[in-house]
């Protein structure tokens, strides 16, 4: 019966989400333009999402649930302020209304999935929110550090194909592909460094990640020259650890 009650509760929450969005879309706009405030409000939502993902990664469902509740509140504050009154850059963005419906729905779904003992599905909902927020920004020509980190994560994902299956040294095309994927990841992280606010870029924590990636990548040509499968494996593991830190702290 508990599962049935949870489903009913989820339906009620989804109906509440839909009702709230409908009210926002029919409200009279204030016609203000506050891109900085918009970005700050979205970052408040994203910070709770990152924290929840971190707790899910560490198998702490209770604290992940707390972060999701705070994320829901942060989204409510964002939607109240910007649900109808969009910054000018987002006026004609067709993805905006979809975002207003999808994000709170996914937050509710993530909460339910944690209660059902499916943290993997909950994490999937949060990753989907991250991608959707980025798509909305890109659709309006806005790029933040979080978008760059998303691109870096994608470049890392492409490089991971060589973690347990190193390049075929007798096939130059695969060796070139590996080198290009490693270089693409390095370029993505360098772009993130350039996009980071000066105070963040100078911080010790951020520098350890960015400089650590650069240092690890110096071993790529050495591994290729030596045809060293083990070194490639170690380099990718080290890069992945830095990539995870980027995602959990700035994604």
C-alpha positions as a LaTeX table, in Angstrom:
\begin{tabular}{lrrr}
\hline
Residue & $x$ (\AA) & $y$ (\AA) & $z$ (\AA) \\
\hline
Unk1 & 0.00 & 0.00 & 0.00 \\
Unk2 & 2.94 & 2.33 & 0.72 \\
Unk3 & 3.92 & 2.20 & $-2.95$ \\
Unk4 & 0.35 & 3.10 & $-3.97$ \\
Unk5 & 0.31 & 6.02 & $-1.53$ \\
Unk6 & 3.62 & 7.24 & $-2.97$ \\
Unk7 & 2.24 & 7.12 & $-6.51$ \\
Unk8 & $-0.86$ & 9.06 & $-5.42$ \\
Unk9 & 1.33 & 11.61 & $-3.67$ \\
Unk10 & 3.46 & 11.94 & $-6.78$ \\
Unk11 & 0.39 & 12.55 & $-8.93$ \\
Unk12 & $-0.80$ & 15.24 & $-6.55$ \\
Unk13 & 2.59 & 16.93 & $-6.63$ \\
Unk14 & 2.67 & 16.82 & $-10.42$ \\
Unk15 & $-0.80$ & 18.37 & $-10.57$ \\
Unk16 & 0.42 & 21.11 & $-8.21$ \\
Unk17 & 3.40 & 21.71 & $-10.46$ \\
Unk18 & 1.20 & 21.99 & $-13.55$ \\
Unk19 & $-1.18$ & 24.37 & $-11.76$ \\
Unk20 & 1.66 & 26.58 & $-10.57$ \\
Unk21 & 3.14 & 26.79 & $-14.06$ \\
Unk22 & $-0.26$ & 27.68 & $-15.55$ \\
Unk23 & $-0.64$ & 30.52 & $-13.04$ \\
Unk24 & 2.83 & 31.81 & $-13.83$ \\
Unk25 & 2.20 & 31.82 & $-17.56$ \\
Unk26 & $-1.08$ & 33.74 & $-17.23$ \\
Unk27 & 0.26 & 36.29 & $-14.77$ \\
Unk28 & 0.99 & 39.79 & $-15.97$ \\
Unk29 & 4.70 & 40.23 & $-16.75$ \\
Unk30 & 6.69 & 42.93 & $-14.94$ \\
Unk31 & 8.83 & 43.52 & $-18.04$ \\
Unk32 & 12.11 & 43.81 & $-16.13$ \\
Unk33 & 15.43 & 42.55 & $-17.43$ \\
Unk34 & 17.75 & 41.06 & $-14.85$ \\
Unk35 & 20.09 & 38.54 & $-16.46$ \\
Unk36 & 22.48 & 38.58 & $-13.50$ \\
Unk37 & 19.63 & 37.89 & $-11.10$ \\
Unk38 & 18.34 & 35.16 & $-13.42$ \\
Unk39 & 21.73 & 33.44 & $-13.49$ \\
Unk40 & 22.09 & 33.73 & $-9.72$ \\
Unk41 & 18.66 & 32.20 & $-9.13$ \\
Unk42 & 19.45 & 29.31 & $-11.48$ \\
Unk43 & 22.79 & 28.79 & $-9.73$ \\
Unk44 & 20.95 & 28.52 & $-6.41$ \\
Unk45 & 18.88 & 25.69 & $-7.89$ \\
Unk46 & 21.96 & 24.04 & $-9.45$ \\
Unk47 & 23.97 & 24.19 & $-6.22$ \\
Unk48 & 21.37 & 22.06 & $-4.43$ \\
Unk49 & 21.27 & 19.68 & $-7.40$ \\
Unk50 & 25.05 & 19.23 & $-7.24$ \\
Unk51 & 24.89 & 18.63 & $-3.50$ \\
Unk52 & 22.11 & 16.06 & $-3.94$ \\
Unk53 & 24.13 & 14.26 & $-6.61$ \\
Unk54 & 27.12 & 14.20 & $-4.32$ \\
Unk55 & 25.08 & 12.66 & $-1.53$ \\
Unk56 & 23.57 & 10.12 & $-3.91$ \\
Unk57 & 27.08 & 9.21 & $-5.08$ \\
Unk58 & 28.02 & 8.62 & $-1.44$ \\
Unk59 & 24.81 & 6.62 & $-0.86$ \\
Unk60 & 23.38 & 9.11 & 1.61 \\
Unk61 & 19.77 & 9.21 & 0.52 \\
Unk62 & 18.54 & 11.16 & 3.54 \\
Unk63 & 20.77 & 14.16 & 2.93 \\
Unk64 & 20.08 & 13.95 & $-0.79$ \\
Unk65 & 16.39 & 14.24 & 0.04 \\
Unk66 & 17.06 & 17.33 & 2.15 \\
Unk67 & 18.91 & 18.95 & $-0.75$ \\
Unk68 & 16.05 & 18.11 & $-3.10$ \\
Unk69 & 13.61 & 19.86 & $-0.79$ \\
Unk70 & 15.85 & 22.93 & $-0.80$ \\
Unk71 & 16.20 & 22.65 & $-4.56$ \\
Unk72 & 12.42 & 22.63 & $-4.88$ \\
Unk73 & 12.19 & 25.78 & $-2.76$ \\
Unk74 & 14.93 & 27.45 & $-4.80$ \\
Unk75 & 13.11 & 26.58 & $-8.01$ \\
Unk76 & 9.89 & 27.98 & $-6.56$ \\
Unk77 & 11.65 & 31.28 & $-5.86$ \\
Unk78 & 13.09 & 31.29 & $-9.38$ \\
Unk79 & 9.75 & 30.51 & $-11.01$ \\
Unk80 & 7.95 & 33.18 & $-9.00$ \\
Unk81 & 10.45 & 35.78 & $-10.13$ \\
Unk82 & 11.19 & 34.67 & $-13.69$ \\
Unk83 & 8.38 & 32.31 & $-14.68$ \\
Unk84 & 6.59 & 35.03 & $-16.61$ \\
Unk85 & 9.03 & 37.92 & $-16.42$ \\
Unk86 & 11.92 & 36.57 & $-18.49$ \\
Unk87 & 15.16 & 38.44 & $-19.13$ \\
Unk88 & 15.24 & 39.91 & $-22.63$ \\
Unk89 & 17.67 & 37.27 & $-23.91$ \\
Unk90 & 15.05 & 34.56 & $-23.22$ \\
Unk91 & 11.97 & 36.33 & $-24.59$ \\
Unk92 & 11.68 & 34.20 & $-27.75$ \\
Unk93 & 13.21 & 31.01 & $-26.40$ \\
Unk94 & 10.80 & 28.17 & $-27.20$ \\
Unk95 & 12.44 & 25.92 & $-24.60$ \\
Unk96 & 11.63 & 28.25 & $-21.72$ \\
Unk97 & 8.05 & 27.13 & $-21.05$ \\
Unk98 & 9.07 & 23.48 & $-21.33$ \\
Unk99 & 11.75 & 24.12 & $-18.71$ \\
Unk100 & 9.17 & 25.62 & $-16.35$ \\
Unk101 & 7.19 & 22.38 & $-16.49$ \\
Unk102 & 10.03 & 19.86 & $-16.71$ \\
Unk103 & 12.30 & 21.03 & $-13.90$ \\
Unk104 & 9.84 & 20.90 & $-10.98$ \\
Unk105 & 8.40 & 17.67 & $-12.34$ \\
Unk106 & 11.86 & 16.10 & $-12.39$ \\
Unk107 & 12.57 & 17.32 & $-8.85$ \\
Unk108 & 9.41 & 15.61 & $-7.64$ \\
Unk109 & 10.27 & 12.47 & $-9.58$ \\
Unk110 & 13.78 & 12.41 & $-8.09$ \\
Unk111 & 12.33 & 12.66 & $-4.59$ \\
Unk112 & 9.94 & 9.80 & $-5.25$ \\
Unk113 & 12.69 & 7.65 & $-6.71$ \\
Unk114 & 14.82 & 8.14 & $-3.61$ \\
Unk115 & 11.87 & 7.01 & $-1.50$ \\
Unk116 & 11.51 & 3.98 & $-3.78$ \\
Unk117 & 15.16 & 3.09 & $-3.21$ \\
Unk118 & 16.23 & 4.01 & $-6.76$ \\
Unk119 & 18.99 & 6.59 & $-6.32$ \\
Unk120 & 20.25 & 5.85 & $-9.83$ \\
Unk121 & 16.95 & 6.99 & $-11.37$ \\
Unk122 & 16.89 & 10.02 & $-9.06$ \\
Unk123 & 20.38 & 10.97 & $-10.23$ \\
Unk124 & 19.24 & 10.57 & $-13.83$ \\
Unk125 & 16.47 & 13.12 & $-13.22$ \\
Unk126 & 18.97 & 15.61 & $-11.81$ \\
Unk127 & 21.36 & 15.11 & $-14.72$ \\
Unk128 & 18.44 & 15.73 & $-17.09$ \\
Unk129 & 17.69 & 19.02 & $-15.30$ \\
Unk130 & 21.30 & 20.07 & $-15.67$ \\
Unk131 & 21.23 & 19.38 & $-19.40$ \\
Unk132 & 17.90 & 21.15 & $-19.86$ \\
Unk133 & 19.00 & 24.30 & $-18.05$ \\
Unk134 & 22.11 & 24.38 & $-20.21$ \\
Unk135 & 20.07 & 23.91 & $-23.38$ \\
Unk136 & 17.82 & 26.82 & $-22.43$ \\
Unk137 & 20.80 & 29.08 & $-21.83$ \\
Unk138 & 22.52 & 28.05 & $-25.05$ \\
Unk139 & 19.28 & 28.60 & $-26.94$ \\
Unk140 & 19.47 & 32.24 & $-25.88$ \\
Unk141 & 23.19 & 32.68 & $-26.46$ \\
Unk142 & 24.06 & 32.62 & $-22.75$ \\
Unk143 & 27.00 & 30.54 & $-21.55$ \\
Unk144 & 28.02 & 30.04 & $-17.94$ \\
Unk145 & 30.79 & 28.02 & $-16.31$ \\
Unk146 & 28.28 & 25.21 & $-15.70$ \\
Unk147 & 27.73 & 24.88 & $-19.46$ \\
Unk148 & 31.46 & 24.65 & $-20.09$ \\
Unk149 & 31.78 & 22.01 & $-17.38$ \\
Unk150 & 28.97 & 20.06 & $-19.06$ \\
Unk151 & 30.97 & 20.13 & $-22.30$ \\
Unk152 & 34.09 & 19.01 & $-20.45$ \\
Unk153 & 32.17 & 16.12 & $-18.92$ \\
Unk154 & 31.02 & 15.06 & $-22.39$ \\
Unk155 & 34.62 & 15.20 & $-23.66$ \\
Unk156 & 35.68 & 13.05 & $-20.71$ \\
Unk157 & 32.94 & 10.56 & $-21.50$ \\
Unk158 & 34.31 & 10.25 & $-25.04$ \\
Unk159 & 37.83 & 9.67 & $-23.70$ \\
Unk160 & 36.66 & 6.92 & $-21.32$ \\
Unk161 & 36.34 & 4.46 & $-24.21$ \\
Unk162 & 40.12 & 4.03 & $-23.89$ \\
Unk163 & 40.19 & 3.43 & $-20.15$ \\
Unk164 & 39.89 & $-0.36$ & $-20.32$ \\
Unk165 & 40.51 & $-0.76$ & $-24.05$ \\
Unk166 & 43.64 & 1.24 & $-24.98$ \\
Unk167 & 44.36 & 2.22 & $-28.58$ \\
Unk168 & 45.37 & $-0.46$ & $-31.01$ \\
Unk169 & 49.01 & 0.46 & $-31.51$ \\
Unk170 & 49.02 & $-1.23$ & $-34.92$ \\
Unk171 & 46.19 & 1.02 & $-36.12$ \\
Unk172 & 47.38 & 4.63 & $-36.35$ \\
Unk173 & 43.79 & 5.91 & $-36.67$ \\
Unk174 & 42.88 & 4.71 & $-33.17$ \\
Unk175 & 46.04 & 6.23 & $-31.71$ \\
Unk176 & 45.21 & 9.55 & $-33.39$ \\
Unk177 & 41.65 & 9.34 & $-32.12$ \\
Unk178 & 42.86 & 8.82 & $-28.56$ \\
Unk179 & 45.25 & 11.78 & $-28.81$ \\
Unk180 & 42.52 & 14.00 & $-30.25$ \\
Unk181 & 40.01 & 13.04 & $-27.54$ \\
Unk182 & 42.59 & 13.78 & $-24.84$ \\
Unk183 & 43.37 & 17.14 & $-26.46$ \\
Unk184 & 39.65 & 17.93 & $-26.73$ \\
Unk185 & 39.23 & 17.36 & $-23.00$ \\
Unk186 & 42.19 & 19.58 & $-22.25$ \\
Unk187 & 40.78 & 22.32 & $-24.48$ \\
Unk188 & 37.38 & 22.09 & $-22.74$ \\
Unk189 & 38.94 & 22.47 & $-19.28$ \\
Unk190 & 41.11 & 25.35 & $-20.49$ \\
Unk191 & 37.94 & 27.07 & $-21.74$ \\
Unk192 & 36.33 & 26.53 & $-18.33$ \\
Unk193 & 39.35 & 28.13 & $-16.70$ \\
Unk194 & 38.96 & 31.14 & $-18.99$ \\
Unk195 & 35.22 & 31.38 & $-18.18$ \\
Unk196 & 35.58 & 31.10 & $-14.42$ \\
Unk197 & 35.21 & 34.32 & $-12.41$ \\
Unk198 & 38.67 & 35.67 & $-11.51$ \\
Unk199 & 38.33 & 34.90 & $-7.81$ \\
Unk200 & 37.37 & 31.30 & $-8.55$ \\
Unk201 & 40.05 & 30.85 & $-11.19$ \\
Unk202 & 42.69 & 31.99 & $-8.70$ \\
Unk203 & 41.41 & 29.81 & $-5.86$ \\
Unk204 & 43.60 & 26.94 & $-4.75$ \\
Unk205 & 40.85 & 24.36 & $-5.12$ \\
Unk206 & 40.03 & 25.32 & $-8.71$ \\
Unk207 & 43.69 & 25.61 & $-9.67$ \\
Unk208 & 44.40 & 22.12 & $-8.34$ \\
Unk209 & 41.78 & 20.73 & $-10.71$ \\
Unk210 & 42.70 & 22.76 & $-13.80$ \\
Unk211 & 46.45 & 22.48 & $-13.32$ \\
Unk212 & 46.08 & 18.82 & $-12.39$ \\
Unk213 & 44.34 & 18.15 & $-15.71$ \\
Unk214 & 47.12 & 19.95 & $-17.60$ \\
Unk215 & 49.79 & 17.97 & $-15.75$ \\
Unk216 & 48.07 & 14.64 & $-16.36$ \\
Unk217 & 47.72 & 15.37 & $-20.07$ \\
Unk218 & 51.49 & 15.77 & $-20.43$ \\
Unk219 & 51.72 & 12.00 & $-20.01$ \\
Unk220 & 49.55 & 11.32 & $-23.07$ \\
Unk221 & 52.33 & 11.76 & $-25.67$ \\
Unk222 & 54.68 & 9.81 & $-23.41$ \\
Unk223 & 52.20 & 6.94 & $-23.18$ \\
Unk224 & 51.75 & 6.96 & $-26.95$ \\
Unk225 & 55.49 & 7.00 & $-27.61$ \\
Unk226 & 56.04 & 4.09 & $-25.21$ \\
Unk227 & 52.85 & 2.25 & $-26.23$ \\
Unk228 & 52.15 & 2.02 & $-22.53$ \\
Unk229 & 48.63 & 0.67 & $-21.88$ \\
Unk230 & 48.99 & 0.90 & $-18.10$ \\
Unk231 & 50.03 & 4.55 & $-18.23$ \\
Unk232 & 47.03 & 5.39 & $-20.40$ \\
Unk233 & 44.77 & 3.67 & $-17.90$ \\
Unk234 & 46.26 & 5.62 & $-14.99$ \\
Unk235 & 46.09 & 8.94 & $-16.82$ \\
Unk236 & 42.42 & 8.47 & $-17.67$ \\
Unk237 & 41.58 & 7.51 & $-14.08$ \\
Unk238 & 43.32 & 10.67 & $-12.85$ \\
Unk239 & 41.55 & 12.83 & $-15.42$ \\
Unk240 & 38.22 & 11.30 & $-14.50$ \\
Unk241 & 38.73 & 12.15 & $-10.84$ \\
Unk242 & 39.35 & 15.79 & $-11.76$ \\
Unk243 & 36.34 & 15.72 & $-14.07$ \\
Unk244 & 34.11 & 14.43 & $-11.28$ \\
Unk245 & 35.26 & 17.29 & $-9.07$ \\
Unk246 & 34.41 & 19.80 & $-11.78$ \\
Unk247 & 30.92 & 18.36 & $-12.16$ \\
Unk248 & 30.16 & 18.12 & $-8.45$ \\
Unk249 & 31.40 & 21.61 & $-7.61$ \\
Unk250 & 30.74 & 23.67 & $-10.72$ \\
Unk251 & 28.49 & 21.68 & $-13.06$ \\
\hline
\end{tabular}
